[in-house]
Amino acid sequence: MHIEPVLQQSVSQALEELFGVQVPAPAISLQPTRKDFEGSHTFVTFPFAKQTRKSPDETARLVGQYLQSRTEIVAGFNVVKGFLNLTLTDRVWLDVFRALEADPQYGEFPENGKSVMVEYSSPNTNKPLHLGHLRNNFLGYSVAEILKANGYKVFRTNVVNDRGIHICKSMLAYGKFGQGETPESSGMKGDHLIGKYYVAFDKAYKQEIEDLKGRGVGEEEAKKKAPLMLEAQDMLRRWEQGDPDTVALWKKMNGWAYEGFEQTYQRMGVWFDKYYYESNTYLLGKDIIEEGLQKGVFYRRPDGSVWCDLTGDGLDEKLVLRSDGTSVYITQDLGTADLKYGDYGMEKSLYVVATEQDYHFQVLFLILKKLGRTYADGLYHLSYGMVDLPTGRMKSREGTVVDADDLMDEMVQTARERTQELGKIEEYTPEHAQKLYEMLGLGALKYFLLKVDPKKRMVFNPEESIDFQGHTASYIQYSHARTSAILRKAKNDNISPDWSELQKIHGTEKDLIALLATYPDRVKEAGAEYAPSALAQFAYELSRAYSRFFTDVSIFNADTETEKRFRVALTAQTARLIRKSMNLLGIGVPERM
């Protein structure tokens, strides 16, 4: 049973019969009642005061009386300055719960015939994934799961930045300092080994700059003339020309990076339907430049470079092809957009990329619209804020980045220590205990990064993320473990699921059902806003509501067997929706803690 449509229809009838005012039921707006007033749904009468020719308070009082006396769904009401707060009958809440319990796909919407691509991760093969990548991957994966629950066919893609001057820096440093070191000989993951040489390049490069400055060369000129930078640029030219030795080194080191990334992805619990590699796409888009010139979208300057004038759209002039005919990032992104649409033909395409690239995507989408791409209206930049640590911002080239692997290790270790402090794991085998620590540690990390609005820049504090009493995954996971313990006891006691004779319920039971009933709307909201934070908040609110219910009423010492069976059923549905909402965030919940 869906309460809102029934209430909307009843209020619509009340307005017509009492005042002769005709308002279609869907136009009746209902709000959740504020927590400091009794009731569950609130009807605001101000917009109808002129039509009813009564004050907002009087309109609310008359509508409330009508609903209480003429319908079977409203048990009582109160009026606060034109706000009609409605208290529903126990029968309504029981009907709502019956419908919820009977629907195995509750909160999952049927296929809508539309498809969406979610592009996320986008690592560079010159360094391991770091804390910022964690937010990117968790956000992309969760949004993909949420859109799937909303009925979309979802394609998950990863565009890997595997070429360019930054890749050559690691390659050059490895060639100079590596002495044949491999992941096997060093005991390091491949991506970490490559990152080591990216940092080594920067250290040696900075020393060369200082040496040149000591000889009287200006800083900007020193950066350009430093021997390492000139060698890296030469290496990039040799790669683009297909030099066998350079390409062989590139393939070997990228292979190490891919193996390392895959291990990290598996631990994160994320995956992709397809990888696109910049080495295969960087030449794409040149045909589009020619098309744009013919359509008058682009123009060529005397030096041969090609530009797009976006000043009329409040932006600037954008270079789309260099004077020597080589591509810039926007060129390849235009080509890759065509390539992805050709592969999948999706109605929507989400780019999960940090806010630093807001302007780039604004330009990219606008150019595609000017070129007449039919898919351009479905493009969306899911922008997210950077993640800092309490110690400040991270920098890859200086080696101050927190590697994703190291942070996940730290989180699992913290989960181990906190759990052992609390005890209650004596019955666990070492293998099961390790799985629990992994679930708690990674769950804490994911939840902390996802509970915040994606656009907000945030500070990640590992110490705050694992707290069994706070707004954390650990608190929610503990709540699920408690519900599981109750359900195990109910099963051992052979408690029947039949509660059909129940007529009255406790206030905290109503509150719990009312919250459970909002789950489909939360899934819709999270999908429409691309905001996992909506489901993170729901899981937390549900865990708190269950805690209040657990404190206020006795489950196994209920006054009647029917009440006991109902409370077990309510526990089972709470556990189910905690599980479903956390799964959409990519977070597991334990049966025992």
C-alpha positions as CSV (number, residue, x, y, z in Angstrom):
1,M,0.0,0.0,0.0
2,H,1.3,3.5,-0.9
3,I,0.1,6.0,1.7
4,E,0.7,9.3,-0.2
5,P,-1.6,8.7,-3.2
6,V,-4.5,7.6,-0.8
7,L,-3.9,10.7,1.4
8,Q,-3.7,13.0,-1.6
9,Q,-7.0,11.6,-3.0
10,S,-8.7,12.0,0.4
11,V,-7.5,15.6,0.8
12,S,-8.6,16.4,-2.8
13,Q,-12.1,15.1,-1.9
14,A,-12.2,17.1,1.3
15,L,-11.3,20.4,-0.5
16,E,-14.1,19.8,-3.1
17,E,-16.8,18.7,-0.6
18,L,-16.0,21.3,2.0
19,F,-15.2,24.3,-0.1
20,G,-16.0,23.4,-3.7
21,V,-12.3,23.7,-4.6
22,Q,-11.2,21.2,-7.2
23,V,-7.5,20.2,-6.9
24,P,-6.2,17.1,-8.7
25,A,-4.9,14.6,-6.2
26,P,-1.3,14.6,-7.6
27,A,-1.2,18.3,-7.1
28,I,-1.7,17.9,-3.3
29,S,1.7,18.3,-1.7
30,L,2.4,16.4,1.5
31,Q,5.5,16.8,3.7
32,P,6.9,14.6,6.5
33,T,5.8,16.0,9.8
34,R,8.4,17.7,11.8
35,K,9.8,15.6,14.6
36,D,8.6,18.0,17.3
37,F,5.0,17.5,16.4
38,E,2.7,14.5,16.5
39,G,1.9,12.9,13.1
40,S,3.6,11.5,10.0
41,H,2.3,13.6,7.1
42,T,1.7,17.3,6.9
43,F,-0.6,19.2,4.5
44,V,0.2,22.9,4.1
45,T,-3.0,24.9,3.6
46,F,-1.6,28.4,2.8
47,P,-1.8,27.9,-1.0
48,F,-5.5,27.2,-0.7
49,A,-6.6,29.9,1.7
50,K,-8.0,32.3,-1.0
51,Q,-10.0,29.5,-2.6
52,T,-11.5,28.2,0.6
53,R,-12.1,31.8,1.9
54,K,-11.0,30.6,5.3
55,S,-7.9,31.3,7.3
56,P,-5.1,28.7,6.9
57,D,-5.8,27.4,10.5
58,E,-9.5,27.1,9.9
59,T,-9.0,25.4,6.5
60,A,-6.6,22.9,8.2
61,R,-9.0,22.3,11.1
62,L,-12.0,21.6,8.7
63,V,-9.9,19.3,6.4
64,G,-8.6,17.5,9.5
65,Q,-12.1,16.9,10.9
66,Y,-13.3,15.6,7.5
67,L,-10.4,13.2,7.1
68,Q,-10.8,11.9,10.7
69,S,-14.5,11.4,10.5
70,R,-15.0,10.4,6.8
71,T,-12.0,8.1,6.1
72,E,-10.5,5.0,7.7
73,I,-6.9,6.2,7.4
74,V,-6.6,9.2,9.7
75,A,-6.7,8.6,13.4
76,G,-6.1,12.2,14.6
77,F,-4.7,15.5,13.6
78,N,-3.3,18.8,15.0
79,V,-3.0,22.2,13.4
80,V,0.1,24.4,13.8
81,K,-0.2,27.8,12.1
82,G,-1.8,26.5,8.9
83,F,0.1,23.2,8.9
84,L,-2.2,20.2,9.2
85,N,-0.3,17.3,10.8
86,L,-2.0,13.9,10.3
87,T,-1.7,10.8,12.5
88,L,-2.6,7.7,10.6
89,T,-4.4,4.6,12.0
90,D,-2.6,1.5,13.0
91,R,-4.4,-0.4,10.3
92,V,-2.8,1.8,7.6
93,W,0.7,1.1,9.0
94,L,0.0,-2.6,9.2
95,D,-1.2,-2.6,5.6
96,V,1.9,-0.7,4.5
97,F,4.1,-3.3,6.3
98,R,2.2,-6.2,4.7
99,A,2.8,-4.8,1.3
100,L,6.5,-4.2,2.0
101,E,6.9,-7.7,3.4
102,A,5.2,-9.3,0.4
103,D,7.4,-7.6,-2.2
104,P,10.8,-9.4,-2.7
105,Q,12.0,-6.6,-5.0
106,Y,11.0,-3.8,-2.7
107,G,12.9,-0.6,-3.7
108,E,14.0,-2.1,-7.0
109,F,12.4,-0.6,-10.0
110,P,11.6,-2.5,-13.3
111,E,13.7,-2.0,-16.3
112,N,12.9,1.4,-17.9
113,G,14.4,0.6,-21.3
114,K,17.1,3.2,-21.0
115,S,20.9,2.8,-20.7
116,V,23.5,4.8,-18.9
117,M,27.3,4.7,-18.9
118,V,29.2,5.5,-15.8
119,E,32.9,6.2,-16.4
120,Y,35.0,6.2,-13.3
121,S,38.5,5.5,-11.9
122,S,40.6,6.9,-14.8
123,P,44.0,6.0,-13.2
124,N,47.4,7.1,-14.5
125,T,49.8,4.2,-15.1
126,N,52.7,6.1,-13.6
127,K,51.6,5.8,-10.0
128,P,49.3,3.7,-7.7
129,L,45.7,4.6,-6.9
130,H,45.5,7.0,-4.0
131,L,42.9,8.4,-1.5
132,G,41.3,10.6,-4.2
133,H,40.9,7.6,-6.4
134,L,39.1,5.8,-3.6
135,R,36.4,8.5,-3.5
136,N,36.2,8.4,-7.3
137,N,35.8,4.6,-7.5
138,F,33.4,4.3,-4.5
139,L,31.3,7.1,-5.9
140,G,31.3,5.7,-9.5
141,Y,30.5,2.1,-8.4
142,S,27.7,3.2,-6.0
143,V,26.1,5.5,-8.6
144,A,26.1,2.6,-11.1
145,E,24.5,0.3,-8.6
146,I,21.8,2.9,-7.7
147,L,21.0,3.6,-11.3
148,K,20.7,-0.2,-11.9
149,A,18.2,-0.3,-9.0
150,N,16.3,2.5,-10.7
151,G,15.8,0.4,-13.8
152,Y,18.7,1.5,-16.0
153,K,20.9,-0.8,-18.0
154,V,24.3,0.3,-16.8
155,F,27.7,0.1,-18.5
156,R,30.8,0.7,-16.3
157,T,33.8,2.0,-18.1
158,N,37.4,3.0,-17.2
159,V,39.5,5.3,-19.3
160,V,43.1,4.6,-18.5
161,N,45.7,7.4,-18.9
162,D,48.5,5.2,-20.1
163,R,50.6,7.6,-22.3
164,G,52.1,11.1,-22.1
165,I,54.9,12.9,-20.5
166,H,54.0,11.8,-17.0
167,I,54.3,8.2,-18.0
168,C,57.6,8.8,-19.7
169,K,59.0,10.4,-16.5
170,S,58.5,7.0,-14.6
171,M,59.9,5.1,-17.6
172,L,63.0,7.3,-17.8
173,A,63.7,7.2,-14.1
174,Y,63.3,3.4,-14.1
175,G,65.8,3.2,-17.0
176,K,68.3,5.3,-15.2
177,F,67.9,4.1,-11.6
178,G,66.0,0.8,-11.8
179,Q,68.9,-1.7,-12.3
180,G,66.4,-4.3,-13.6
181,E,64.2,-4.2,-10.5
182,T,60.9,-6.0,-10.9
183,P,57.8,-6.4,-8.7
184,E,59.0,-9.9,-7.9
185,S,62.5,-8.9,-7.0
186,S,61.4,-5.9,-5.0
187,G,58.4,-7.5,-3.3
188,M,56.3,-4.5,-4.3
189,K,53.1,-4.3,-6.2
190,G,53.7,-3.2,-9.8
191,D,51.9,0.1,-9.5
192,H,53.8,0.9,-6.3
193,L,57.1,0.1,-8.0
194,I,56.3,2.5,-10.9
195,G,55.2,5.2,-8.5
196,K,58.6,4.9,-6.7
197,Y,60.3,5.9,-9.9
198,Y,57.8,8.7,-10.6
199,V,58.9,10.2,-7.3
200,A,62.6,9.5,-8.1
201,F,62.2,11.5,-11.3
202,D,60.8,14.5,-9.5
203,K,63.6,14.4,-6.9
204,A,66.3,14.2,-9.5
205,Y,64.6,16.8,-11.8
206,K,64.3,19.3,-8.9
207,Q,68.0,18.9,-8.2
208,E,68.8,19.6,-11.8
209,I,66.7,22.8,-11.6
210,E,68.6,23.9,-8.5
211,D,71.9,23.2,-10.2
212,L,70.9,25.3,-13.3
213,K,69.7,28.1,-11.1
214,G,73.0,28.0,-9.3
215,R,74.6,28.8,-12.7
216,G,72.5,31.8,-13.1
217,V,69.6,30.3,-15.2
218,G,66.1,31.6,-14.4
219,E,63.7,29.2,-12.7
220,E,61.3,28.9,-15.6
221,E,64.1,28.4,-18.1
222,A,65.7,25.9,-15.8
223,K,62.5,23.8,-15.7
224,K,62.5,23.7,-19.5
225,K,66.2,23.0,-20.0
226,A,66.8,20.5,-17.2
227,P,68.3,17.4,-18.9
228,L,65.8,15.0,-17.4
229,M,62.8,16.9,-18.8
230,L,64.4,17.1,-22.2
231,E,65.1,13.4,-22.1
232,A,61.5,12.7,-21.1
233,Q,60.2,14.8,-23.9
234,D,62.5,12.9,-26.3
235,M,61.2,9.6,-25.0
236,L,57.6,10.7,-25.6
237,R,58.5,11.5,-29.2
238,R,60.2,8.1,-29.6
239,W,57.1,6.4,-28.2
240,E,54.8,8.2,-30.6
241,Q,57.2,7.2,-33.5
242,G,56.9,3.6,-32.4
243,D,60.5,3.1,-31.3
244,P,60.7,-0.7,-30.4
245,D,62.8,-0.3,-27.3
246,T,60.7,2.5,-25.9
247,V,57.4,0.7,-26.7
248,A,58.7,-2.5,-25.1
249,L,59.6,-0.7,-21.9
250,W,56.2,1.1,-21.9
251,K,54.4,-2.2,-22.3
252,K,56.4,-3.9,-19.6
253,M,55.8,-1.1,-17.0
254,N,52.2,-0.6,-17.9
255,G,51.7,-4.4,-17.5
256,W,53.0,-4.1,-14.0
257,A,50.6,-1.2,-13.3
258,Y,47.6,-3.0,-14.6
259,E,48.3,-6.0,-12.4
260,G,48.6,-3.8,-9.4
261,F,45.4,-1.9,-10.2
262,E,43.5,-5.1,-10.6
263,Q,44.5,-6.3,-7.2
264,T,43.4,-2.9,-5.7
265,Y,40.1,-3.0,-7.6
266,Q,39.3,-6.5,-6.4
267,R,39.9,-5.4,-2.8
268,M,37.8,-2.3,-3.3
269,G,35.0,-4.4,-4.7
270,V,34.7,-2.4,-8.0
271,W,34.7,-3.6,-11.6
272,F,34.2,-2.4,-15.2
273,D,32.5,-3.7,-18.3
274,K,35.2,-2.2,-20.6
275,Y,38.5,-0.4,-20.4
276,Y,39.4,2.4,-22.8
277,Y,43.1,3.2,-23.1
278,E,44.4,6.7,-24.0
279,S,47.2,5.1,-26.1
280,N,44.4,3.9,-28.4
281,T,42.3,7.0,-28.3
282,Y,44.7,10.0,-28.3
283,L,44.7,10.2,-32.1
284,L,40.9,10.2,-32.2
285,G,39.0,13.4,-32.8
286,K,41.0,14.7,-35.7
287,D,38.2,13.8,-38.1
288,I,35.8,15.7,-35.8
289,I,38.0,18.8,-36.1
290,E,37.7,18.7,-39.8
291,E,34.0,18.2,-39.5
292,G,33.8,21.2,-37.2
293,L,35.7,23.4,-39.6
294,Q,33.3,22.5,-42.4
295,K,30.3,23.3,-40.1
296,G,31.8,26.6,-38.9
297,V,32.0,25.4,-35.3
298,F,35.8,25.8,-35.4
299,Y,38.1,28.2,-37.1
300,R,41.8,28.0,-38.2
301,R,44.3,30.7,-37.1
302,P,47.1,31.9,-39.4
303,D,49.6,29.6,-37.6
304,G,47.5,26.6,-38.5
305,S,46.1,25.9,-35.1
306,V,42.3,25.3,-34.8
307,W,40.1,26.9,-32.2
308,C,36.5,27.0,-31.0
309,D,35.2,30.5,-30.1
310,L,32.9,30.0,-27.0
311,T,33.0,33.7,-25.9
312,G,29.3,34.1,-27.0
313,D,28.5,31.4,-24.5
314,G,30.2,33.1,-21.6
315,L,33.4,30.9,-21.9
316,D,36.7,31.6,-23.8
317,E,38.4,30.5,-27.0
318,K,39.4,26.9,-26.8
319,L,42.3,25.3,-28.7
320,V,41.2,22.0,-30.2
321,L,44.2,21.2,-32.5
322,R,47.8,22.5,-32.2
323,S,49.5,24.3,-35.1
324,D,51.7,21.2,-35.8
325,G,48.6,19.1,-36.2
326,T,48.8,17.3,-32.8
327,S,45.9,16.7,-30.5
328,V,45.1,18.3,-27.2
329,Y,43.1,16.6,-24.4
330,I,39.8,18.1,-25.7
331,T,40.5,16.6,-29.2
332,Q,40.8,13.1,-27.9
333,D,37.9,13.5,-25.5
334,L,35.7,14.5,-28.5
335,G,36.8,11.4,-30.3
336,T,36.4,9.1,-27.3
337,A,32.8,10.5,-26.7
338,D,31.9,9.4,-30.2
339,L,33.7,6.0,-29.8
340,K,31.8,5.3,-26.5
341,Y,28.4,6.2,-28.0
342,G,29.2,4.1,-31.0
343,D,30.0,1.1,-28.7
344,Y,27.0,1.4,-26.4
345,G,24.4,3.9,-27.8
346,M,23.5,5.0,-24.2
347,E,20.9,7.7,-23.4
348,K,23.1,9.0,-20.5
349,S,26.8,9.2,-19.9
350,L,28.3,10.1,-16.5
351,Y,31.9,11.2,-16.2
352,V,33.0,10.8,-12.5
353,V,35.9,13.3,-12.3
354,A,37.1,15.7,-9.7
355,T,35.9,19.3,-9.6
356,E,39.2,20.5,-10.9
357,Q,37.9,19.5,-14.4
358,D,34.6,21.3,-14.2
359,Y,35.5,23.8,-16.9
360,H,36.9,21.1,-19.2
361,F,33.7,19.2,-19.2
362,Q,31.6,22.4,-19.6
363,V,33.6,23.1,-22.8
364,L,33.5,19.5,-24.0
365,F,29.7,19.1,-23.7
366,L,29.1,22.5,-25.3
367,I,31.3,21.7,-28.3
368,L,29.6,18.4,-28.8
369,K,26.2,20.2,-28.8
370,K,27.5,22.7,-31.4
371,L,28.6,19.8,-33.5
372,G,25.1,18.4,-33.4
373,R,25.8,15.2,-31.4
374,T,22.4,13.8,-30.5
375,Y,23.8,12.2,-27.3
376,A,25.2,15.5,-26.0
377,D,22.1,16.3,-23.9
378,G,22.6,13.1,-21.9
379,L,26.2,13.9,-20.9
380,Y,26.8,14.7,-17.2
381,H,29.9,15.6,-15.2
382,L,29.5,14.0,-11.8
383,S,31.9,16.3,-10.1
384,Y,33.3,15.5,-6.7
385,G,35.5,17.5,-4.3
386,M,39.0,16.6,-3.4
387,V,39.9,14.6,-0.4
388,D,42.4,15.9,2.1
389,L,43.9,14.4,5.2
390,P,44.1,16.2,8.6
391,T,47.7,16.9,7.6
392,G,46.8,18.7,4.4
393,R,46.7,18.1,0.6
394,M,48.5,15.3,-1.1
395,K,51.0,15.5,-4.0
396,S,51.9,12.3,-6.0
397,R,55.2,13.5,-7.5
398,E,56.5,14.5,-4.0
399,G,55.5,11.1,-2.6
400,T,53.1,12.7,0.0
401,V,50.1,10.8,-1.4
402,V,48.4,8.2,0.7
403,D,48.3,5.1,-1.4
404,A,44.9,3.4,-1.6
405,D,46.4,0.1,-0.7
406,D,48.2,1.5,2.4
407,L,45.1,3.3,3.6
408,M,43.0,0.1,3.2
409,D,45.6,-1.8,5.2
410,E,45.4,0.9,7.9
411,M,41.6,0.8,8.0
412,V,41.5,-3.0,8.3
413,Q,44.1,-2.9,11.1
414,T,42.2,-0.2,12.9
415,A,39.0,-2.3,12.6
416,R,40.9,-5.3,14.0
417,E,42.1,-3.3,17.0
418,R,38.7,-1.7,17.8
419,T,36.9,-5.1,17.4
420,Q,39.3,-6.9,19.7
421,E,38.9,-4.2,22.3
422,L,35.2,-4.9,22.4
423,G,35.7,-8.6,22.5
424,K,32.8,-10.9,21.3
425,I,34.8,-12.6,18.6
426,E,36.1,-15.6,20.5
427,E,33.9,-17.9,18.4
428,Y,35.4,-16.7,15.2
429,T,38.1,-18.7,13.3
430,P,41.1,-16.6,12.3
431,E,39.8,-16.7,8.7
432,H,36.3,-15.5,9.6
433,A,37.8,-12.8,11.9
434,Q,40.0,-11.5,9.1
435,K,36.9,-11.3,6.8
436,L,35.1,-9.3,9.5
437,Y,38.0,-6.9,9.9
438,E,38.1,-6.4,6.1
439,M,34.4,-5.8,5.9
440,L,34.5,-3.3,8.8
441,G,37.6,-1.5,7.7
442,L,36.6,-1.1,4.1
443,G,33.0,-0.4,5.1
444,A,34.2,2.4,7.3
445,L,36.3,3.9,4.5
446,K,33.5,3.7,1.9
447,Y,30.8,5.1,4.1
448,F,32.9,8.0,5.3
449,L,33.6,9.0,1.7
450,L,30.1,8.4,0.4
451,K,28.0,9.9,3.2
452,V,29.1,13.4,2.2
453,D,27.6,15.3,-0.8
454,P,29.9,14.4,-3.7
455,K,30.5,18.1,-4.6
456,K,31.9,18.9,-1.2
457,R,35.6,18.9,-0.6
458,M,36.3,16.9,2.5
459,V,38.8,15.8,5.1
460,F,39.1,12.1,5.7
461,N,40.0,11.3,9.3
462,P,40.6,7.5,9.7
463,E,40.1,7.8,13.5
464,E,36.6,9.2,13.1
465,S,35.5,6.7,10.5
466,I,35.4,3.6,12.8
467,D,33.2,4.5,15.7
468,F,30.5,1.9,16.8
469,Q,28.4,4.7,18.2
470,G,28.7,7.5,15.6
471,H,27.4,8.3,12.1
472,T,29.5,5.5,10.6
473,A,29.3,2.3,8.7
474,S,30.5,0.5,11.9
475,Y,27.3,1.6,13.8
476,I,25.1,0.5,10.9
477,Q,27.0,-2.8,10.6
478,Y,26.6,-3.4,14.3
479,S,22.8,-2.8,14.0
480,H,22.6,-5.4,11.2
481,A,24.5,-7.9,13.3
482,R,22.0,-7.3,16.2
483,T,19.0,-7.9,13.9
484,S,20.7,-11.1,12.6
485,A,21.2,-12.4,16.2
486,I,17.5,-11.8,16.9
487,L,16.4,-13.6,13.8
488,R,18.7,-16.6,14.6
489,K,17.1,-16.8,18.0
490,A,13.6,-16.6,16.5
491,K,14.5,-19.4,14.1
492,N,15.8,-21.6,16.9
493,D,12.6,-20.9,18.9
494,N,10.5,-21.8,15.9
495,I,8.6,-18.5,16.0
496,S,5.9,-18.5,13.3
497,P,5.8,-15.6,10.9
498,D,2.0,-15.3,11.1
499,W,1.0,-12.0,12.7
500,S,-2.3,-11.5,10.8
501,E,-4.4,-11.0,13.9
502,L,-2.5,-8.0,15.1
503,Q,-4.6,-4.8,15.4
504,K,-2.6,-2.3,17.4
505,I,1.1,-1.4,17.3
506,H,3.5,0.6,19.4
507,G,4.6,4.2,18.5
508,T,8.2,3.2,17.8
509,E,6.9,0.4,15.5
510,K,4.9,2.9,13.5
511,D,8.0,5.1,13.3
512,L,10.1,2.2,12.0
513,I,7.4,1.2,9.4
514,A,7.1,4.8,8.3
515,L,10.9,4.9,7.7
516,L,10.9,1.6,5.9
517,A,8.2,2.9,3.6
518,T,10.4,5.7,2.4
519,Y,13.1,3.4,1.0
520,P,11.8,3.4,-2.6
521,D,11.7,7.2,-2.6
522,R,15.3,7.3,-1.2
523,V,16.4,5.0,-4.0
524,K,14.7,7.3,-6.6
525,E,16.2,10.4,-5.0
526,A,19.7,8.9,-5.0
527,G,19.3,8.0,-8.6
528,A,17.9,11.3,-9.7
529,E,20.6,13.3,-7.9
530,Y,23.5,10.8,-8.4
531,A,23.9,11.0,-4.6
532,P,24.8,7.9,-2.7
533,S,24.7,10.1,0.4
534,A,20.9,9.8,0.4
535,L,21.1,6.1,1.0
536,A,23.9,6.4,3.5
537,Q,21.7,8.7,5.5
538,F,18.7,6.3,5.2
539,A,20.8,3.4,6.5
540,Y,21.9,5.5,9.4
541,E,18.4,6.7,10.2
542,L,17.0,3.2,10.0
543,S,19.7,1.8,12.3
544,R,18.8,4.6,14.8
545,A,15.1,3.9,14.5
546,Y,15.6,0.2,15.1
547,S,17.7,1.0,18.2
548,R,14.9,3.1,19.6
549,F,12.4,0.3,18.9
550,F,14.7,-2.3,20.4
551,T,15.0,-0.2,23.6
552,D,11.3,0.7,23.9
553,V,9.6,-2.7,23.4
554,S,10.5,-6.3,24.2
555,I,10.6,-8.7,21.3
556,F,10.7,-12.1,22.9
557,N,8.9,-11.1,26.1
558,A,6.0,-9.4,24.3
559,D,2.5,-9.4,25.8
560,T,1.2,-11.8,23.1
561,E,2.6,-14.3,20.7
562,T,1.1,-12.2,17.8
563,E,3.1,-9.2,19.0
564,K,6.3,-11.3,19.3
565,R,5.8,-12.7,15.7
566,F,5.2,-9.2,14.4
567,R,8.3,-7.7,16.0
568,V,10.4,-10.5,14.6
569,A,8.9,-9.8,11.2
570,L,9.7,-6.1,11.6
571,T,13.2,-7.0,12.6
572,A,13.6,-9.1,9.5
573,Q,12.5,-6.3,7.2
574,T,14.7,-3.8,8.9
575,A,17.7,-6.1,8.4
576,R,16.7,-6.5,4.7
577,L,16.6,-2.8,4.0
578,I,19.8,-2.1,5.9
579,R,21.4,-4.8,3.8
580,K,19.9,-3.4,0.5
581,S,20.8,0.2,1.1
582,M,24.4,-0.7,2.2
583,N,24.8,-3.0,-0.8
584,L,24.0,-0.1,-3.1
585,L,26.9,1.7,-1.4
586,G,29.2,-1.3,-2.0
587,I,29.4,-2.0,1.7
588,G,28.9,-5.4,3.2
589,V,27.1,-6.0,6.5
590,P,28.0,-8.9,8.9
591,E,25.7,-11.5,10.4
592,R,27.7,-11.5,13.6
593,M,29.9,-9.0,15.4
